Amino acid sequence: MSSTLEILDLVARWIHVIAGIMWVGNSLLFNWLDRSLVPATMSGQTKKPIGSIWLLHSGGFYYVEKTLLDGEKLPAPLHWFKWQAYTTWISGALLLVVVYYASGRSTLEDPGIANLSHGRAVAIGITAIVLGGMIYDIMQRAAESAPVLATAIWIIALTTISISLTQLLSGRAAFLHVGAMLGTIMAGNVAHTIVPSQHALVKSVQEGGRGDPALSDKAKRVSIHNNYFTFPVIALMVSNHFSGIYANRYSWLLLLIIVAGGVAVRHVLNIRWTFASWKPALAGSIAATLIAMWATMNVGSAPVSAASAAVTGPVSFEDARHIVDGRCAVCHSARPTDLSFGAAPGGVAFDTRMQIESKADRIRERAFVTRTMPPANKTGITDSERAILGAWAASLK
């Protein structure tokens, strides 16, 4: 069973990353094309392109033209861009099930944050994704008549859901579920707005008419929304590598800074065609995001446990190894007794003295400073034991 889950995890993650690269790449390319098109100035022709552009790539010249096909025959073959989005979402949903919901390969609940059963934690995660999608869908439709109000409500909803998840689920799971919520919204935009609008455009042309600009504008509006979500989603999906962020006391604030910073950077890049000072603005947005993250991480660093005061004398390797064997090596071993994560998660094993001492700094960081290991404290390590590991690792320097 463990090897089966390992293979499913690998295949789903592989597909997810490849499809995501293709989807994001297409989104950024077409957004760039729309903003770089040279407006059409031709007159007296049946065909009136919206704009065109020449490109140079892979040893050749490419001519790209955008039009709504006014009374012209529908070209064939016509290439659609939708399966990258669908494949990314399907593989991402499979990863949630394999990694968090069904197997417990990564910990969803954390007793140190909220006393939840696994079933309730799963329900909270799924509810957040669905609820966020529903609120966004209602607000993006309301934006047609009240854009400012709809945007404000959506930002408040996103903030509330994000903060709530960090107060209910483990830090890693909370960040990932906010990313999954935004990714679901993006895929929903493709499935429920962009593709139906494109079908309507195709039908109009097939019937001899002109593509309705209103349909084009509707599809483009949510496509731009997806464009703004892209940078935050990417950051949230890789955030599980950074325990200093998701395990921080102010993880909710760091999450919001990541989202806001990603949106701000994307906005500057989107307006650079009409904003002369975009380079200083881009540098300022990046700097402000990094400074805000640095300040929050330093203010919200996990406090040193009061139990550390009890460690007054030298700590031997044998003292540390006793704790590592009982609290860490159940997973981090070539022959683990807990098979939830497979053998030696992350390639880290604590079977020999050399292996343990080579990872002393990492043990101190994860077990004592950020307190993110063991995951959700599933082996019941105590504050005193954490302090002993911290003191032992510090003594090796």
Long-range contacts (C-beta under 8 A, 24 or more apart in sequence): 2-339, 2-342, 5-98, 5-103, 5-105, 5-342, 6-342, 8-94, 8-98, 9-95, 9-98, 9-99, 9-105, 12-91, 12-94, 12-95, 12-98, 13-91, 13-95, 15-87, 15-91, 16-88, 16-91, 16-92, 16-95, 19-84, 19-87, 19-88, 19-91, 20-88, 22-84, 23-84, 23-85, 23-88, 24-230, 24-234, 26-81, 26-84, 27-223, 27-226, 27-227, 27-230, 28-227, 28-230, 30-81, 30-223, 31-223, 31-224, 31-227, 31-270, 33-64, 33-66, 34-66, 34-220, 35-270, 35-273, 36-273, 37-66, 46-70, 46-71, 46-72, 47-72, 68-201, 68-210, 68-211, 68-213, 68-216, 69-205, 69-210, 69-211, 70-210, 70-211, 71-208, 71-209, 71-210, 72-205, 74-202, 74-205, 74-206, 78-202, 80-195, 80-198, 82-190, 82-191, 82-194, 82-195, 85-186, 85-187, 85-190, 85-191, 86-187, 86-190, 86-191, 88-183, 88-187, 89-183, 89-184, 89-187, 92-180, 92-183, 96-125, 96-180, 100-125, 100-173, 100-176, 101-125, 103-340, 104-340, 105-340, 105-341, 105-342, 106-172, 106-173, 106-240, 106-341, 106-375, 107-170, 107-172, 107-173, 107-375, 107-376, 107-378, 108-169, 108-170, 108-173, 109-169, 109-170, 109-173, 109-376, 110-169, 110-170, 110-171, 110-376, 110-377, 111-376, 111-377, 112-371, 112-376, 112-377, 113-167, 113-168, 113-169, 113-170, 113-171, 114-167, 114-168, 114-169, 116-168, 116-169, 121-168, 121-169, 121-173, 124-165, 124-168, 124-169, 125-165, 125-169, 125-173, 125-177, 128-161, 128-164, 128-165, 128-177, 128-178, 128-181, 129-177, 129-180, 129-181, 129-184, 131-161, 132-157, 132-158, 132-161, 132-181, 132-182, 132-184, 132-185, 133-181, 133-184, 133-185, 133-188, 136-185, 136-188, 137-185, 137-188, 137-192, 140-189, 140-193, 140-221, 140-222, 140-225, 143-221, 158-259, 159-256, 162-252, 162-255, 162-256, 162-259, 163-252, 163-256, 166-251, 166-252, 166-255, 167-252, 170-375, 170-376, 171-243, 171-246, 171-247, 171-248, 171-251, 171-372, 172-239, 172-240, 172-246, 174-246, 174-251, 174-255, 175-236, 175-239, 175-240, 175-245, 175-246, 175-251, 175-255, 176-236, 176-237, 176-239, 176-240, 178-236, 178-255, 178-259, 179-232, 179-233, 179-236, 179-237, 179-239, 182-229, 182-232, 182-233, 182-236, 183-229, 183-233, 183-237, 185-225, 185-229, 186-225, 186-226, 186-229, 186-230, 186-233, 189-222, 189-223, 189-225, 189-226, 190-226, 193-218, 193-219, 193-222, 194-219, 194-222, 194-223, 224-270, 227-266, 227-270, 228-263, 228-266, 228-267, 228-270, 230-262, 230-266, 231-262, 231-263, 231-265, 231-266, 232-258, 232-259, 232-262, 232-263, 234-262, 235-262, 243-365, 243-366, 243-370, 243-372, 244-297, 244-301, 244-370, 245-293, 245-297, 246-372, 247-302, 247-370, 247-371, 247-372, 248-296, 248-297, 248-300, 248-301, 248-302, 248-370, 249-300, 249-301, 249-302, 249-303, 250-296, 250-299, 250-300, 251-300, 253-296, 253-300, 254-293, 254-296, 254-297, 254-300, 257-289, 257-292, 257-293, 257-296, 258-289, 258-293, 260-289, 261-285, 261-286, 261-288, 261-289, 261-292, 261-293, 264-288, 264-289, 265-289, 301-369, 302-369, 302-370, 302-371, 304-390, 305-368, 305-383, 305-386, 305-387, 306-383, 307-382, 307-383, 307-384, 307-386, 307-387, 308-387, 308-390, 308-391, 310-384, 310-387, 311-387, 311-388, 311-390, 311-391, 314-395, 315-388, 315-391, 315-392, 315-395, 316-392, 317-353, 317-356, 317-357, 317-392, 319-388, 319-392, 320-356, 320-363, 320-388, 320-389, 320-392, 320-393, 321-353, 321-356, 323-381, 323-385, 323-388, 323-389, 324-350, 324-356, 324-363, 324-389, 325-350, 326-379, 327-367, 327-374, 327-379, 327-380, 327-381, 327-385, 328-363, 328-367, 328-373, 328-374, 328-379, 330-379, 331-374, 338-378, 357-396, 360-392, 360-393, 360-396, 361-393, 363-389, 363-393, 364-389, 364-390, 364-393, 364-394, 368-393
